[in-house]
Amino acid sequence: MFKFLKIFVLYFFLSLPVYGEEQNKFESEHQWNFYSGMFDFSDDGAKSTLFGIQHQNENLLRDSFLGTLSPVTGFMLTADNATYFYTGIQAEYKLGFVNFVPSFTPGLYGEGDGKDLGHLIEFKSEVQLSLDLFKNSQLGLSYNHISNASLGDKNPGANSYMFNFLQKF
């Protein structure tokens, strides 16, 4: 777990904004998603509270025929010390003041004292709905499924829901 935490801390400090002339160039270049919810709510024996953080660099947004695409990176920790460090891609669709954001993020899962998902490499598919609160913040709800796509001997998967607070800095 400490290896994942060191990688996350290193990524956090490398993504801090640059001060000087470059700072005025982009008003809100970093979006942080702080979330909490229930890990594997569909399995009574394995469900656990979860907390997480996700980063999106607004400079890397790309408009395409699939929507507004961007890379995301995040870290999740459950009350049972299970960890998931991930990076992947998300699409963003603005429908007035509502945002629909599907994402796909491969990552590394550490079981801790939590559920054995069958492999170190796991894949997270997620759907998030959020509402614009103010100019630089959103409040949302998301659902995800984590699975190893049968890379391991077993593939029980985990279904989770989260409440999200997104803030641009």
Short mmCIF file of the C-alpha atoms (twelve columns), coordinates in Angstrom:
data_MODEL
# 
_entry.id   MODEL 
# 
loop_
_atom_site.group_PDB 
_atom_site.id 
_atom_site.type_symbol 
_atom_site.label_atom_id 
_atom_site.label_alt_id 
_atom_site.label_comp_id 
_atom_site.label_asym_id 
_atom_site.label_seq_id 
_atom_site.Cartn_x 
_atom_site.Cartn_y 
_atom_site.Cartn_z 
_atom_site.pdbx_PDB_model_num 
ATOM 1   C CA . MET A 1   0.000   0.000   0.000   1 
ATOM 2   C CA . PHE A 2   2.822   2.403   0.769   1 
ATOM 3   C CA . LYS A 3   4.151   1.982   -2.779  1 
ATOM 4   C CA . PHE A 4   0.781   3.127   -4.191  1 
ATOM 5   C CA . LEU A 5   0.663   6.024   -1.731  1 
ATOM 6   C CA . LYS A 6   4.190   7.156   -2.708  1 
ATOM 7   C CA . ILE A 7   3.238   7.114   -6.399  1 
ATOM 8   C CA . PHE A 8   0.076   9.108   -5.683  1 
ATOM 9   C CA . VAL A 9   1.927   11.726  -3.587  1 
ATOM 10  C CA . LEU A 10  4.600   12.069  -6.306  1 
ATOM 11  C CA . TYR A 11  1.899   12.547  -8.960  1 
ATOM 12  C CA . PHE A 12  0.127   15.120  -6.766  1 
ATOM 13  C CA . PHE A 13  3.211   17.281  -6.316  1 
ATOM 14  C CA . LEU A 14  4.172   17.045  -9.984  1 
ATOM 15  C CA . SER A 15  0.697   18.270  -10.993 1 
ATOM 16  C CA . LEU A 16  0.689   21.418  -8.848  1 
ATOM 17  C CA . PRO A 17  0.255   24.641  -10.836 1 
ATOM 18  C CA . VAL A 18  3.236   26.606  -12.126 1 
ATOM 19  C CA . TYR A 19  3.536   30.171  -10.873 1 
ATOM 20  C CA . GLY A 20  4.589   33.107  -13.036 1 
ATOM 21  C CA . GLU A 21  3.535   34.010  -16.558 1 
ATOM 22  C CA . GLU A 22  2.203   30.492  -17.270 1 
ATOM 23  C CA . GLN A 23  -0.314  30.734  -14.422 1 
ATOM 24  C CA . ASN A 24  -2.304  33.484  -16.130 1 
ATOM 25  C CA . LYS A 25  -2.582  31.421  -19.309 1 
ATOM 26  C CA . PHE A 26  -5.109  28.910  -17.883 1 
ATOM 27  C CA . GLU A 27  -7.837  29.926  -15.457 1 
ATOM 28  C CA . SER A 28  -8.784  26.460  -14.142 1 
ATOM 29  C CA . GLU A 29  -6.356  23.860  -15.382 1 
ATOM 30  C CA . HIS A 30  -6.830  21.181  -12.709 1 
ATOM 31  C CA . GLN A 31  -10.086 19.512  -11.752 1 
ATOM 32  C CA . TRP A 32  -10.133 17.391  -8.608  1 
ATOM 33  C CA . ASN A 33  -12.923 14.910  -7.865  1 
ATOM 34  C CA . PHE A 34  -13.245 14.083  -4.164  1 
ATOM 35  C CA . TYR A 35  -15.580 11.149  -3.585  1 
ATOM 36  C CA . SER A 36  -16.907 8.811   -0.921  1 
ATOM 37  C CA . GLY A 37  -19.364 5.943   -1.048  1 
ATOM 38  C CA . MET A 38  -19.866 2.201   -0.690  1 
ATOM 39  C CA . PHE A 39  -17.407 -0.298  -2.227  1 
ATOM 40  C CA . ASP A 40  -19.048 -3.505  -3.463  1 
ATOM 41  C CA . PHE A 41  -22.508 -2.648  -2.116  1 
ATOM 42  C CA . SER A 42  -23.995 -5.721  -3.828  1 
ATOM 43  C CA . ASP A 43  -21.935 -8.189  -1.714  1 
ATOM 44  C CA . ASP A 44  -23.062 -8.065  1.950   1 
ATOM 45  C CA . GLY A 45  -19.923 -9.875  3.128   1 
ATOM 46  C CA . ALA A 46  -17.481 -7.566  1.324   1 
ATOM 47  C CA . LYS A 47  -19.062 -4.107  1.253   1 
ATOM 48  C CA . SER A 48  -16.996 -1.333  2.754   1 
ATOM 49  C CA . THR A 49  -16.880 2.454   2.908   1 
ATOM 50  C CA . LEU A 50  -14.561 4.016   0.338   1 
ATOM 51  C CA . PHE A 51  -12.831 7.355   -0.120  1 
ATOM 52  C CA . GLY A 52  -11.032 8.584   -3.196  1 
ATOM 53  C CA . ILE A 53  -9.574  11.406  -5.203  1 
ATOM 54  C CA . GLN A 54  -9.267  11.806  -8.956  1 
ATOM 55  C CA . HIS A 55  -7.371  14.368  -11.039 1 
ATOM 56  C CA . GLN A 56  -8.083  15.696  -14.513 1 
ATOM 57  C CA . ASN A 57  -5.803  18.184  -16.281 1 
ATOM 58  C CA . GLU A 58  -8.040  20.607  -18.205 1 
ATOM 59  C CA . ASN A 59  -5.170  21.373  -20.634 1 
ATOM 60  C CA . LEU A 60  -5.456  17.840  -22.008 1 
ATOM 61  C CA . LEU A 61  -9.171  18.021  -22.977 1 
ATOM 62  C CA . ARG A 62  -9.796  17.038  -26.601 1 
ATOM 63  C CA . ASP A 63  -13.047 17.507  -28.488 1 
ATOM 64  C CA . SER A 64  -13.813 14.555  -30.755 1 
ATOM 65  C CA . PHE A 65  -16.759 12.823  -32.377 1 
ATOM 66  C CA . LEU A 66  -16.980 10.765  -29.141 1 
ATOM 67  C CA . GLY A 67  -17.396 13.871  -26.981 1 
ATOM 68  C CA . THR A 68  -14.905 15.828  -24.894 1 
ATOM 69  C CA . LEU A 69  -12.191 13.309  -23.960 1 
ATOM 70  C CA . SER A 70  -9.569  13.656  -21.249 1 
ATOM 71  C CA . PRO A 71  -7.174  11.496  -19.251 1 
ATOM 72  C CA . VAL A 72  -7.887  10.942  -15.545 1 
ATOM 73  C CA . THR A 73  -5.806  9.523   -12.710 1 
ATOM 74  C CA . GLY A 74  -6.998  8.615   -9.237  1 
ATOM 75  C CA . PHE A 75  -6.660  6.663   -6.042  1 
ATOM 76  C CA . MET A 76  -9.300  4.898   -3.943  1 
ATOM 77  C CA . LEU A 77  -9.020  3.466   -0.414  1 
ATOM 78  C CA . THR A 78  -11.630 1.383   1.432   1 
ATOM 79  C CA . ALA A 79  -12.204 1.054   5.163   1 
ATOM 80  C CA . ASP A 80  -10.778 -2.497  4.802   1 
ATOM 81  C CA . ASN A 81  -7.495  -1.049  3.451   1 
ATOM 82  C CA . ALA A 82  -8.119  -2.209  -0.112  1 
ATOM 83  C CA . THR A 83  -6.528  0.223   -2.590  1 
ATOM 84  C CA . TYR A 84  -7.011  0.979   -6.263  1 
ATOM 85  C CA . PHE A 85  -4.636  3.274   -8.187  1 
ATOM 86  C CA . TYR A 86  -5.843  3.958   -11.732 1 
ATOM 87  C CA . THR A 87  -5.395  6.006   -14.863 1 
ATOM 88  C CA . GLY A 88  -7.521  6.059   -17.976 1 
ATOM 89  C CA . ILE A 89  -9.875  8.117   -20.087 1 
ATOM 90  C CA . GLN A 90  -13.242 9.779   -19.660 1 
ATOM 91  C CA . ALA A 91  -15.735 11.420  -21.998 1 
ATOM 92  C CA . GLU A 92  -17.769 14.420  -20.905 1 
ATOM 93  C CA . TYR A 93  -21.186 15.404  -22.216 1 
ATOM 94  C CA . LYS A 94  -22.747 18.655  -20.994 1 
ATOM 95  C CA . LEU A 95  -26.550 18.670  -21.043 1 
ATOM 96  C CA . GLY A 96  -27.330 22.155  -19.766 1 
ATOM 97  C CA . PHE A 97  -26.294 22.246  -16.105 1 
ATOM 98  C CA . VAL A 98  -26.119 18.403  -15.964 1 
ATOM 99  C CA . ASN A 99  -22.918 16.558  -16.884 1 
ATOM 100 C CA . PHE A 100 -22.838 12.915  -18.017 1 
ATOM 101 C CA . VAL A 101 -19.338 11.408  -17.701 1 
ATOM 102 C CA . PRO A 102 -18.564 7.769   -18.603 1 
ATOM 103 C CA . SER A 103 -15.000 6.556   -18.038 1 
ATOM 104 C CA . PHE A 104 -12.740 3.537   -18.378 1 
ATOM 105 C CA . THR A 105 -9.662  3.253   -16.162 1 
ATOM 106 C CA . PRO A 106 -7.303  0.278   -15.839 1 
ATOM 107 C CA . GLY A 107 -5.448  0.150   -12.544 1 
ATOM 108 C CA . LEU A 108 -3.654  -1.719  -9.788  1 
ATOM 109 C CA . TYR A 109 -5.721  -3.224  -6.965  1 
ATOM 110 C CA . GLY A 110 -4.375  -4.090  -3.524  1 
ATOM 111 C CA . GLU A 111 -6.643  -6.369  -1.488  1 
ATOM 112 C CA . GLY A 112 -5.581  -5.221  1.984   1 
ATOM 113 C CA . ASP A 113 -8.095  -6.740  4.426   1 
ATOM 114 C CA . GLY A 114 -10.870 -6.338  1.828   1 
ATOM 115 C CA . LYS A 115 -12.296 -8.371  -1.013  1 
ATOM 116 C CA . ASP A 116 -10.056 -10.553 -3.177  1 
ATOM 117 C CA . LEU A 117 -10.846 -9.482  -6.746  1 
ATOM 118 C CA . GLY A 118 -8.608  -12.167 -8.224  1 
ATOM 119 C CA . HIS A 119 -5.777  -10.159 -9.800  1 
ATOM 120 C CA . LEU A 120 -3.480  -7.166  -9.336  1 
ATOM 121 C CA . ILE A 121 -4.699  -5.617  -12.604 1 
ATOM 122 C CA . GLU A 122 -8.339  -4.539  -12.554 1 
ATOM 123 C CA . PHE A 123 -10.485 -2.445  -14.903 1 
ATOM 124 C CA . LYS A 124 -12.995 0.169   -13.733 1 
ATOM 125 C CA . SER A 125 -15.974 1.210   -15.858 1 
ATOM 126 C CA . GLU A 126 -17.849 4.162   -14.397 1 
ATOM 127 C CA . VAL A 127 -20.799 6.446   -15.106 1 
ATOM 128 C CA . GLN A 128 -21.143 9.778   -13.312 1 
ATOM 129 C CA . LEU A 129 -23.915 12.366  -13.301 1 
ATOM 130 C CA . SER A 130 -23.138 15.767  -11.843 1 
ATOM 131 C CA . LEU A 131 -24.750 19.186  -11.529 1 
ATOM 132 C CA . ASP A 132 -22.958 22.491  -11.947 1 
ATOM 133 C CA . LEU A 133 -23.095 24.288  -8.595  1 
ATOM 134 C CA . PHE A 134 -20.963 27.349  -9.179  1 
ATOM 135 C CA . LYS A 135 -18.497 28.413  -11.857 1 
ATOM 136 C CA . ASN A 136 -15.803 25.932  -10.811 1 
ATOM 137 C CA . SER A 137 -17.599 23.226  -8.807  1 
ATOM 138 C CA . GLN A 138 -19.999 20.314  -9.319  1 
ATOM 139 C CA . LEU A 139 -21.876 17.857  -7.126  1 
ATOM 140 C CA . GLY A 140 -22.534 14.369  -8.446  1 
ATOM 141 C CA . LEU A 141 -23.349 10.692  -8.072  1 
ATOM 142 C CA . SER A 142 -21.441 7.867   -9.747  1 
ATOM 143 C CA . TYR A 143 -21.592 4.090   -10.142 1 
ATOM 144 C CA . ASN A 144 -18.708 1.831   -11.143 1 
ATOM 145 C CA . HIS A 145 -17.860 -1.800  -11.731 1 
ATOM 146 C CA . ILE A 146 -14.332 -3.119  -11.154 1 
ATOM 147 C CA . SER A 147 -13.354 -6.408  -12.801 1 
ATOM 148 C CA . ASN A 148 -10.190 -8.160  -13.947 1 
ATOM 149 C CA . ALA A 149 -11.715 -9.332  -17.271 1 
ATOM 150 C CA . SER A 150 -10.852 -12.935 -16.301 1 
ATOM 151 C CA . LEU A 151 -7.104  -12.277 -16.089 1 
ATOM 152 C CA . GLY A 152 -7.038  -14.144 -12.769 1 
ATOM 153 C CA . ASP A 153 -8.296  -17.562 -11.664 1 
ATOM 154 C CA . LYS A 154 -11.397 -15.840 -10.311 1 
ATOM 155 C CA . ASN A 155 -13.232 -12.675 -11.280 1 
ATOM 156 C CA . PRO A 156 -15.887 -11.768 -8.690  1 
ATOM 157 C CA . GLY A 157 -15.969 -8.060  -9.572  1 
ATOM 158 C CA . ALA A 158 -17.170 -5.234  -7.348  1 
ATOM 159 C CA . ASN A 159 -20.016 -2.736  -7.781  1 
ATOM 160 C CA . SER A 160 -19.719 0.623   -6.029  1 
ATOM 161 C CA . TYR A 161 -21.545 3.935   -5.757  1 
ATOM 162 C CA . MET A 162 -20.074 7.262   -4.772  1 
ATOM 163 C CA . PHE A 163 -21.052 10.838  -3.997  1 
ATOM 164 C CA . ASN A 164 -18.725 13.263  -5.778  1 
ATOM 165 C CA . PHE A 165 -17.592 16.826  -5.244  1 
ATOM 166 C CA . LEU A 166 -15.627 18.218  -8.197  1 
ATOM 167 C CA . GLN A 167 -13.598 21.405  -7.939  1 
ATOM 168 C CA . LYS A 168 -11.446 23.202  -10.503 1 
ATOM 169 C CA . PHE A 169 -8.322  24.958  -9.252  1 
# 
